[in-house]
Amino acid sequence: MKLVCSQAELNASLQLVSRAVAARPTHPVLANVLLTADAATGRLSLTGFDLSLGIQTSLPAAVESSGAITLPARLFGEIVSRLSADSPISLSCPEGDEQVELTSSSGSYRMRGMPADDYPDLPLVQTGSPIRLDAEALVRGLRATLFASSGDEAKQLLTGVHLQVDPEGLECAATDGHRLAVLRLPHALVEDGASQDGEPFAVTVPARSLRELERLLAGRTAGEPLSLFCERGQVVVLSADQVLTSRSLDGTYPNYRQLLPPAFQRRIVLERRGFVAALERVAVLADQHNNVVKLSADPVAGKLMIRADAQDVGSGSEALAAEIEGEELEIAFNVRYLLDGLKAMAAERVALQANAPTTPAVLVPVDGDETFTYLVMPVQIRS
C-alpha cells in the first residue's frame, strides 16, 4: 500500500471512525482502525468497529498501490492530528509487511500494525429495498428523543430510540420510564423507486449508535437522502461516502401510545423561553436538594408559580403569566426532566396539560410543529 492524502481530511476521517473503536477491546485488533487503499477509485477507506457499532468513511487519495492494514487507532490519530495541515501525508506499507511509514513535511513515523485479514467484516446488509429518509428530518427526530432514552443497561430495550416508518412518515420515540419523547415527521420519507413498499416497519436502535449517526449527519452539508437497511438484528445507514452499522435491540418496544391520556382537564399555555429561563433560575436551589420544583397554577390570576425549597439552604419562587384552562393545580416535577423536554422544542409557546398532581403530564408545542409530544411523570409531594 502506498498513497498520499490531505492531513486535514485524514484527521477528520480518523476522528469520525475512532468513535466506533472499542475502549476496552475483547481482541487486540479491535483497538485498531482498518485502512483500505484502492488505486482504481483513488480513495482511502477507514473503518472502526467494536462488534456493536461500526463506522466507515472514505477520502480522496493519490493511491500508487492498493492494499490494506490495521493501525492502533489512538496512536495513529494522535500522530496525524499533530502534523501540519499545510503538508500532505504519505503512507507506505510494503506488501506482506506490518510496518507502516507515515511521512509529512515535519518528519516521518513508523507504526506497527496488524493484518487486515484479522479485522472483522462490517455487517453490510444491503439486500431488499432500502428506506430512503431525509437526513435533516432524521437528525431532528434524534435530537428530539435521544435525551429521553434510559442509561440503565438493566432496561436494555429502553436504552435505544424506537424508529417507526409507515406510508405517512417517520416516528421517533424514546422513554426511560419517567418521561417519554415522541416526534412525528410526516415528510421524512423520500419518495422514489427504492422506498418502502408501504409495509410498516419498526426497529429499536441503541442510543449510542444513534448519537454517532446524529453527529455524522449533522457534520455534512445538506444533499442526498440516506438509505436505511435492516435485517437479522443489524441496521445499516448509507449516507454519501459514509456507512454506519449497528446492532438493533431485541424485544417488543412498549406501546407508548397507550401512556398518553386521551383528554386533559387542565391546560397551561406559556411562553417557552420565559418558562425555561424561570426554571433554570429556580433549578439553582432545586439542585441543592432533590431537583424537585413545584408548579402552582392560578386560573383567576392567570399566573403560574414555580417554587423550589432546599432544606437548610433556602427557597426561591418565580411567577409567570399564563393562559390557564381548568381548575387550580399544584404539581411537582424533576426540574431536569422539564427542561430537557422544553429545550427539545422549537415553538414560541408551549402547553402543559395535566389531569391531577399524580397522573402523567404532557408538554406540546402550541404553534409551529404540533407533532412533538413530551410526557413526564410528576413527583409525588407530601402536603
C-alpha positions in Angstrom: 0.0 0.0 0.0 1.3 3.4 -1.0 -0.6 6.7 -1.1 -0.6 10.5 -0.5 -3.6 12.3 1.1 -4.6 15.5 2.9 -3.7 15.8 6.6 -7.0 17.6 7.3 -9.2 15.1 5.6 -7.3 12.1 7.1 -7.5 13.7 10.6 -11.3 14.4 10.3 -12.0 10.8 9.0 -9.9 9.3 11.8 -11.7 11.2 14.5 -15.0 10.1 13.0 -14.3 6.3 12.8 -12.3 6.3 16.1 -15.7 6.8 17.9 -16.5 3.2 16.9 -13.3 1.8 18.2 -13.6 -0.2 21.5 -12.2 1.4 24.6 -11.6 -2.0 26.2 -11.4 -4.3 23.2 -12.0 -8.0 23.6 -9.4 -8.7 20.9 -6.3 -6.6 20.2 -7.3 -5.8 16.5 -10.5 -4.1 17.7 -8.3 -1.3 19.1 -7.2 -0.6 15.5 -8.7 1.2 12.5 -8.8 -0.6 9.2 -7.2 1.3 6.3 -8.0 0.2 2.7 -6.4 2.0 -0.2 -7.9 1.5 -3.7 -5.9 2.7 -6.7 -8.9 2.1 -9.1 -11.2 4.6 -7.2 -8.4 6.8 -5.9 -9.8 6.6 -2.3 -8.6 5.6 1.1 -11.3 3.9 3.3 -11.2 4.0 7.1 -13.2 1.7 9.3 -13.8 1.5 13.1 -15.8 -1.4 14.5 -16.4 -2.7 18.1 -18.7 -5.6 17.0 -21.7 -3.5 18.0 -21.2 -0.1 16.3 -19.3 0.3 13.0 -18.4 3.5 11.2 -16.8 3.6 7.7 -15.8 6.6 5.7 -13.5 7.4 2.8 -11.5 10.3 1.5 -9.7 11.1 -1.8 -6.1 10.0 -2.1 -3.4 9.6 -4.7 -3.1 5.8 -4.4 0.1 4.4 -6.1 -0.6 0.9 -4.9 -3.7 -0.7 -3.3 -3.5 -2.5 0.0 -5.0 -2.8 3.5 -3.6 -2.7 7.0 -4.9 -2.0 10.5 -3.2 0.5 12.8 -3.7 1.4 16.5 -6.5 4.0 16.4 -5.3 6.1 19.3 -1.6 6.3 18.4 -2.4 6.8 14.7 -4.9 9.5 15.5 -2.7 11.4 17.9 0.2 11.5 15.4 -1.9 12.6 12.5 -3.7 15.3 14.5 -0.4 16.9 15.4 1.1 17.0 11.9 1.0 20.2 9.9 -2.2 20.7 7.9 -0.2 22.5 5.2 1.6 19.4 4.2 0.2 16.3 2.6 0.8 12.9 4.3 2.2 9.9 2.6 1.6 6.4 3.9 3.5 3.4 2.7 3.5 -0.3 3.7 5.3 -2.9 1.6 3.2 -5.9 0.7 3.3 -8.6 3.4 4.8 -6.2 5.9 3.1 -4.9 9.0 5.2 -1.7 9.4 3.6 1.5 8.1 5.7 4.5 7.4 4.0 7.9 7.7 5.8 10.9 6.2 5.0 14.6 6.4 7.0 17.8 5.9 7.7 17.8 9.7 9.1 14.3 9.8 8.4 10.6 9.5 7.0 8.0 11.8 6.8 4.2 11.8 4.0 2.2 13.3 3.5 -1.5 13.7 0.0 -2.6 12.5 -1.9 -5.9 12.3 -3.0 -7.7 9.1 -6.3 -6.5 7.6 -7.4 -10.2 7.4 -7.7 -10.2 11.2 -10.2 -7.4 11.2 -13.9 -8.4 11.4 -16.1 -7.6 8.4 -18.7 -4.9 8.8 -22.2 -6.4 8.6 -23.2 -4.5 5.4 -26.8 -5.7 4.9 -27.9 -4.3 1.6 -30.5 -6.7 0.4 -34.0 -5.7 -0.5 -35.3 -2.2 -0.8 -33.8 0.5 1.5 -35.9 3.0 3.4 -35.0 6.4 1.9 -35.0 9.1 4.6 -34.4 12.9 4.6 -31.2 13.3 6.6 -32.2 16.6 8.2 -35.6 15.2 9.3 -33.9 12.2 10.9 -31.4 14.5 12.8 -34.4 16.5 14.0 -36.1 13.3 15.2 -33.0 12.1 17.0 -32.3 15.4 18.8 -35.9 15.5 20.0 -35.8 12.0 21.5 -32.3 10.7 22.3 -32.2 12.6 25.6 -35.2 10.7 26.9 -33.6 7.2 26.4 -32.6 5.3 29.5 -29.0 5.0 30.7 -29.8 1.9 32.7 -28.4 -1.2 31.0 -30.8 -3.4 33.0 -33.6 -1.8 30.9 -31.9 -2.9 27.7 -34.7 -2.0 25.3 -35.2 1.4 26.8 -31.5 2.3 26.1 -32.5 2.8 22.5 -34.7 5.0 20.3 -37.7 3.4 18.6 -37.9 4.3 14.9 -41.2 3.5 13.2 -41.8 4.0 9.4 -45.2 3.8 7.7 -46.5 5.4 4.5 -47.3 8.6 6.4 -43.8 9.2 7.6 -41.3 8.5 10.4 -41.9 8.5 14.1 -39.1 8.6 16.7 -39.8 7.7 20.3 -37.7 7.3 23.5 -38.6 6.7 27.1 -36.7 5.9 30.3 -39.8 5.0 32.4 -40.0 8.6 33.9 -40.6 10.5 30.7 -41.5 9.9 27.0 -40.5 11.9 23.9 -42.2 11.3 20.6 -41.7 13.2 17.4 -43.7 12.5 14.3 -42.1 13.5 11.0 -44.6 13.3 8.1 -42.2 14.5 5.4 -39.2 12.4 6.4 -39.6 9.7 3.7 -38.1 10.4 0.3 -40.4 9.1 -2.4 -38.6 7.3 -5.1 -38.4 3.8 -6.7 -36.3 2.4 -3.8 -38.6 3.5 -1.0 -40.5 1.1 1.3 -43.3 -1.0 -0.3 -45.9 0.5 2.1 -45.4 -2.1 4.9 -45.0 -0.5 8.3 -41.5 -1.1 9.7 -40.1 -0.6 13.2 -36.7 -1.0 14.8 -35.1 0.0 18.2 -31.5 1.2 17.8 -29.1 1.8 20.7 -28.9 5.4 21.7 -25.1 5.3 21.5 -25.2 4.3 17.8 -27.8 7.0 17.0 -25.7 9.7 18.8 -22.9 8.9 16.4 -25.3 8.9 13.5 -26.6 12.3 14.5 -23.0 13.6 14.8 -22.2 12.1 11.4 -25.2 13.6 9.7 -25.0 17.0 11.4 -21.5 17.4 10.1 -22.3 17.1 6.4 -23.9 19.5 4.0 -27.5 19.0 3.0 -28.0 16.9 0.0 -28.6 13.3 -0.8 -31.1 11.4 1.3 -29.8 8.4 3.3 -30.6 4.8 2.9 -31.6 2.6 5.8 -31.4 -1.2 5.7 -32.5 -3.5 8.5 -32.1 -7.3 8.6 -31.2 -10.0 11.1 -30.6 -7.7 14.0 -28.5 -5.3 12.1 -29.2 -1.7 11.0 -27.1 -0.2 8.2 -27.2 3.5 7.2 -25.6 4.7 4.0 -25.0 8.4 3.6 -22.8 9.7 0.8 -19.4 8.1 1.3 -20.1 7.1 4.9 -21.5 4.0 6.4 -22.8 3.4 9.9 -23.8 -0.1 11.1 -25.3 -1.0 14.4 -27.0 -4.0 16.1 -30.6 -3.4 16.9 -32.2 -4.1 20.3 -34.2 -7.3 20.6 -37.7 -7.3 22.1 -41.0 -5.5 21.6 -40.9 -1.8 22.4 -43.5 -0.7 24.9 -46.8 0.6 23.4 -46.1 4.2 24.4 -49.3 5.5 22.8 -51.4 4.0 25.5 -49.5 6.0 28.1 -50.8 9.3 26.6 -54.1 10.4 28.3 -56.9 10.8 25.8 -58.0 14.1 27.3 -56.9 16.7 29.9 -58.9 18.7 32.4 -56.2 21.4 32.8 -54.1 23.2 30.3 -51.5 25.9 31.0 -50.1 27.9 28.0 -46.8 29.7 28.5 -44.1 31.5 26.5 -41.4 28.8 26.2 -38.3 30.8 26.6 -39.6 32.6 29.7 -40.6 29.2 31.2 -37.1 27.8 30.5 -35.4 30.8 32.0 -37.5 30.8 35.1 -37.0 27.0 35.6 -33.2 27.4 35.2 -33.1 30.1 37.9 -35.2 28.1 40.3 -33.2 25.0 39.5 -30.2 26.5 41.2 -32.0 25.9 44.5 -33.7 22.7 43.4 -30.3 21.2 42.6 -29.3 21.7 46.2 -31.8 19.2 47.5 -33.8 16.8 45.3 -34.2 18.5 41.9 -37.9 19.0 42.6 -39.8 22.1 41.5 -43.5 22.7 42.4 -45.8 24.4 39.9 -49.0 26.1 41.1 -51.5 27.3 38.5 -53.9 30.0 39.5 -56.6 30.4 36.7 -58.1 33.6 38.3 -54.8 35.5 38.5 -53.6 34.0 35.2 -50.3 33.1 36.8 -48.1 30.0 37.2 -45.9 30.0 40.3 -42.7 28.0 40.2 -41.1 27.1 43.6 -38.2 25.2 45.0 -37.4 24.5 48.6 -34.0 23.4 49.6 -33.9 22.4 53.3 -31.3 24.2 55.3 -30.3 26.2 52.2 -33.2 28.4 51.2 -36.1 28.7 48.8 -37.0 30.5 45.6 -40.1 31.3 43.5 -41.0 32.9 40.2 -44.3 33.9 38.7 -45.1 33.7 35.0 -48.1 35.0 33.1 -50.1 32.0 31.7 -53.3 31.2 29.9 -54.9 28.6 32.3 -57.9 26.5 31.4 -59.5 24.3 34.1 -59.2 24.4 37.9 -56.3 25.2 40.2 -53.4 22.8 40.1 -50.4 22.1 42.2 -48.0 19.6 40.7 -44.3 18.8 41.1 -41.6 17.6 38.7 -37.9 16.8 38.4 -36.8 20.2 37.0 -34.2 18.5 34.8 -36.9 16.4 33.1 -39.0 19.5 32.4 -36.0 21.5 31.0 -34.9 18.6 28.7 -38.3 18.5 27.1 -38.7 22.2 26.7 -35.3 22.6 25.2 -36.1 19.9 22.6 -39.0 22.1 21.3 -38.6 25.0 18.8 -42.1 26.5 19.3 -42.5 30.0 20.8 -45.3 28.9 23.1 -46.0 25.5 24.9 -48.9 24.0 26.6 -48.5 21.9 29.9 -51.5 19.6 30.0 -52.5 17.6 33.1 -55.4 16.0 34.9 -54.2 15.6 38.5 -51.0 16.0 40.6 -50.3 12.3 40.4 -51.1 11.5 36.8 -48.8 12.0 33.7 -48.5 15.5 32.3 -47.8 16.2 28.7 -46.0 19.2 27.1 -46.8 20.0 23.5 -45.9 23.0 21.2 -48.8 25.4 20.8 -47.6 26.8 17.5 -45.1 25.5 14.9 -44.6 21.8 14.9 -47.6 20.1 16.6 -46.1 16.7 16.2 -43.8 16.7 19.2 -45.2 15.2 22.4 -43.4 15.0 25.7 -44.9 13.1 28.6 -43.3 13.5 32.1 -44.3 11.8 35.3 -44.9 14.1 38.2 -43.1 13.7 41.6 -45.5 13.0 44.5 -45.1 15.6 47.2 -46.4 15.5 50.8 -48.5 18.5 51.6 
